[in-house]
Every structure is written in structure tokens, then in C-alpha cells.
């Protein structure tokens, strides 16, 4: 049977049932030798069909197929069928999901907030150099992830996150902190996110991504942060402006559970690594172009896309470096922050 013949039955179940089933499966596998289950594993991610996670996963599966890895049968679970991104991260820690594409969940280790640190880079060339294949940040991440029983095969680019304003607000906050006063802005439930947007003058409202569209629609919040172009496109019906602050570079992890990974044969590790590296390299080559395509779609949908002026960008960076970076130094320590300051050109 070809690798492209993927299990689909679990997709028919509800999210809760599937997640429970995956955890039960993980518990059963824990008592079985790695050789007995090595050829059958779950790959999960929270992205929809437009997301780069989906495109990378499909390329990975095609690469395994082309390599003739017929014994490696992948239970492919896209689109959050096994839970949201935090749940998928946790299940990969536990071994219930052996492989995932997801973001770093800092509730399990506060040091992972370094993923979301603002203005380490502010352009694609620098982002590729720092975070891309062979970039120096992967070793930093794996030092943290090892304590959680995880290994990152690589990092996955999404795009730069910026600020999106809902319809009806009729404000364009570009000068911080003064323009942001009184604007309720959704942030993910990350201390570093709250710190950043407090410093920029907004009123941050922590909220899960799954609730953001409804909150914008109802006016519960006036804007959202951590918004790469693909997510702005998905929420275009409720948005009027997109301010390209590019305050952080959104990237995720291609993760494997360390115990599961160590239990594979060297041959299977090589097959999987080769296919994953092919997908990761492709993603970094094409991610900037995909982001630009979504920006053009956003503009075509009538959303006002605005760049910060050089002076506005410099002021935004100053507020971040004076407030957010000292806050993060308490978690990361002086050495890592000194390295990051050198990278960012401070």
C-alpha cells in the first residue's frame, strides 16, 4: 500500500472524541515496543487547507511516497481535528501525537516566549538567516524543548505578524502610544504579548484564536494582533485596515516526540528527516511569495493596507526594546538576550 493511502476514519469523529482517541492510542503505544509501531504514526497540525502547515504536510507525504517508504503509514490529521495548537503541542510532549507542525506553547515552559519576541528581525532576508534552515535559533530552541521531551526537526515560516482593525472602528493607530489609547486589541494568551501592546498604548485582551473572528464581528475587541496575511485574508469580512507593524516573525516548529523518535530505526529516521527537510526547505523558499500573494488578495478585498513610516517604525521598535526586552530577559537570562540584541542590531 502506498504512503499516500492515509487513514481517514478518525476524521469522521468529533474533535473531542478524536483527541481522546489519540490520547488512548498514545497510552496503548507506551507499552508496546517501538519496532511494533514504528511504521505507523500520526502527523497533526492546526492549520486549515490554505495554511503553510497543510502545504508542507502534503509535500512531506509526497516525498515519503516518492522514496518508496511503503511501510511508513501516516495518520494525517490536519485542520485541528486533534485539538488546537496548544493541545497538539501537549499531545506531542506526551507521545500521543508522535509528529506535529505547531507553534511553541510557552505555558509549558516560559522560555518559549522567545518565539514571539518582537523585532528580532523585520525583513525576510534576516528572518531566513536567523530562523531558517541552518539558522542559529534552532539550537536555542532545542535546548529548551529537550526539557519537554521534544525535538524540533526544523522551524516553519508563516509570515510577519501585524495589526488588523475591524470594520466600523474608523481609526488608524500609527503613532504609539498616543494613537492606540482606548483601542481594545486581541492578543494571544502570552505574557510577552500583553507586555508589548501595553507598551504600545493599546488595551490588550487575551483571547484564543478560535474566538477572534466572532469577537471582531461583535465588537468585543476593536483590533487583533499577531495577524499574518493568511489570517487577515481568512477574516477579511470583518476587517477594514491592516497596519504592517511587522512586530514579530511568526514561525512554528516541526516537532517529534523524543522517545518515539529515538525508538525509530536509523533507516526510518533518515527517510523521515529527508522528507521533512525537503518540505522545510521548500517552505522557506516560497513563504515570502505566498505572503505577498495574500497581501494582494487583502488589498483586492478592499482592506486598507498601511506601512509604518521609517520614523513610526523606529519609535515602535524603541518602545519594544525599552519595555518588552527587559521583561523577557528575566525569563531567558542575560546571555541569550545579549545574543538576540546582537542579532537584532541593537
N, C-alpha and C positions, 0 to 999 in steps of 0.2 A: 504494500500500500504506500502511495506517495505521501510525503510530508504535507502536501497541500490538502490532503483529506483530513481536515481538522475536526475535532469533536465539536458538535454544535448543540447537543441536547441540553446542556446546562443553561444555554441562553434562553430557553423557554421558561425557565423558572423566574420567580421574582427575585429582586436584589437581595432581600434578607435571606431567603431560602438558599440562594446560591452561595452567599457569604458563609452561612452556617455550614453548608455542604463542603465548602473549601476548607474551613477550619477542621471539620471532622476528617476530611481526607488527609489533611496535614498530620493530624494526630495518629491516623492509621499508619501513614508512611513512616512515622517516627520509629515504629517498632520493626520496620522491615529493612533488610539490607539495602544499601544504596544501589548495588548491582541489580536488584529486583525491580527497582523503579526508575533507574537512570534514564531509560529510553522514553519515559512518559512524564511530561511536566507541563505546568500551567504558566502561561505568559499573560499578564494582565496589565491594563493601563486605564486611566480615567478619561482619555481624550475621545472626542467624537470623530466622525469619519473625516472631517476637514483638518483635524489636528495632526501635527507632525508626528505624534506618537503612533497614530494609525498608519501613516505612510511608512514610517521606519519599521514598524512591526511587519507590515506586508512585505517589505523588501527583505527583512530578515528571514521570513518564512520562505520566500522565493529562493534566497541564497542557500538555505539548507536543502531545499528541494533540488537545486542545481548541483549541489555537492553530492547527491545520492545518499543523503543521510536518512534512509527509509526507516531505520529503527528509532529515530527520534520523533516521537509523535507529540505534537504540541496542542494543548488545550488552550486555544486562543480566546481570551476574554477581554474585548475592547469596550470602550464607552462606559466604564464604571459599573459593569454588571456584577463585579465582586466588591463594590463599595466605592466610596470617594477616594481621593488621592491619599488622604491620611490613613484610611483603613487599609488601602493597598500597601502602603509603606509598612504598617504594623504587621500585616499578614506575611510580608516578605521577611521581616525580622523573625517571625515565629516559624517560618518554613512552610506555612500552609500554601503560600504562593512562592514557588522557587525563583521565579524571574518576573521582574516588573519594570515598567517605564513610569516613573512618577517623580514628584517633587520631594525635596527633603522636608520631613516633618520634625520641626525643631521642638515640639512638645516632648519628644523622646530624648533629645539632647540639645540644650540651648545653644550650643556652639554651631549648630546647623543654621542658625540665623545668618551666618556669614554668606549663605547663598543669596540672601536678599539685601545685602549691604548696598547702599546707594553710591553711585558714581565711583565705583572701582574702575569702570570703563564707560565710555559714552559713544563709541562708534564700533562698527562691525569688525574692522581690521584688528583693533585692540582686543575685542571680545574673543575673536578666533584665536589670537595669540595666547591669551590668558586662560580661557576656559576650554578651547577646542582640543582636538587630538594632539597629544604630547604636551599640552599646556601644564603649567606648574601647579594649578589648583587641584588637579586630580589627586595628587599625593596628600595634600592637606585634607581633602575630603575623606580619603580612605583611612587616614589616621583616626578620624572621628568615627567613621562608620564601622570600623573594626570592633569598637566597643559595643556596637549594637548587633553584632553577628552578621554584618553585611559587607559586600564588596561591590564597588562601583566599577563596572566594565568601562564606562565612559560617561561623559556628560552630553546632554541633549539640548541643542539650542531651540528656544522658542522665538523670542524677539525682545526688544526693549519694551519695558512697561511704562505706561504714561497715564495721563488723567483724562477721563471721559466725563462729560457733563450731560445730564439728562435734559430732555425736551422740557421747555417751559421755565427753566431757571433764568435764562437770558443774562447770564453773567459769564465773563471770560477772565478768570483769575490768572494773571501772568506775572504779576509783581508780588513777591512773597516777603513778609507775611500779610501785608495790608489788604491785598485783593481777596484773600482767602477767608477773611473774617466772616463768621456766620454760615459758612458753607459746610453742610454735613456730608462727609465723604466716607464711602465704604472702604475699609481696609481689611485684609485678611487678619485672622486672629494671631498675629505675631507681634511681640513687644517691639521689635525693631520698626515695624510699620506704624504703630501708634506713635512712637518717638519721632519718626520722620515727619509725619503730617501734622503733629502738634507743632513742631519746629517751623513748618511752613505756614502756620497760621490757620489751618483747617480745624474742623471739629470731627475727629476720626470716630467712625462707628465700626467696630469689629463685626464681621458677618461672614458666614460661609458662602462660598461661590455659588452654591445651588440656590441661594435666596436673593442674589443680587438683581437679577432681571425683574423680579416682582417688586423688590424694594425701589428700584428706579421707576418702575411703572406707576407705583402708588405714591411716589414722592416721599417715601420713608427716608431716603437719602437723596442728596442733590447731585452726587457725582460718585464715581468709583475710581479706585487706584489700581495699581498692579494690572493694568489693562494693555496687553499686547494687541496688535492689529487684528489677529484672528478672532479674539473675544469681542472686540468692538464691532466687528462685522456681524458676529452672531447676535449682538444686542442692538443692532442698528435701528430697530423700530422705536426704541425708547431714548435715543441719544441725539443731541444736537451739535455738540462740539467735541473735538479730540485734541488735547493740548499735548504736544510731543515734548514732554519734560525729559523722557528717556532716563528716568532717575535710577533705574536698575536694569540689569540684563537678566531676563528670565531664562533659566535653564534648569533642566531636570537631570535625573540620574537614570542610567540603565543599571539596575541592581540585580544581584543574585544573592540568595541566602548562602552564607559562607559554608555551613555544614553540608548543605546539598551540593554546592559547587565542589568542595573538597572530596566528596564521595564519588564524583564522576571519574571515569577513566580519562587518562591523558588524551586519548584519541577524541573522546566526546567533547572535552574542554576545548580542544583545538578547533573542532568543527563549529562549535557554538561561538567561540571567540571570533573566528574568521568571518562568520555570517554577521555577527553583531558589529564588528569593526567596519564591514562594508556598509552597513546601514548608517552607522555613526558618521563615517567619512562623507557619505552622500548627503546626510542632513546638514553638515556644516558647509558643504559646497553650495547647497541650494536654499538654505534657510533665509538668507538676506533677500534673495529674489522673491521667495514666497511672501515674505513680509511686505515687500514693496507692492506686490500684486494685490494684497489685501488692502493696503493703503489706497490704492487707486479705486478699488471697489467701494471703500468707505466714502471717498470723495464723490464717486458716482451716485451714491445713495443720498447725497445732499447734506452730509455731515461736514461741518466746518473744521478743517484740519489746520492747526496753527503751530508754527515753530516758535520757540522762545528766541528772543534776540540774544546776541552774544552777551550783552550786559545782564539780561534777565537770567540766562543760564549761569553766568558767573556768580550772581547773587544767590541763586538756588543752591549751587554747589557749596558756597560759603556757609550757608545755614546748615547744610547736611554735615559738613566736616566739623563744624563747631559744636554740634549737638548730638547727632546720631553716632558719629565715630567714637567719641569718648564713651558713650553708653555701651557700645559694642566691645570696647577694649576691656571692660570689666568681665566679659564672658570669654573672650578669646585670648587675652593676655597681650603683653606689650610686643612680644616677638612677632606674632602673626600680624598684628596691626601695623607694625613697622614695615613688614614686607608689603602689606597691602597699600600703605601710603606711598611706598616706592613705586609700586605698580601703577597707582593712580596719578603719579606725577606731582604729588603734593610737596 
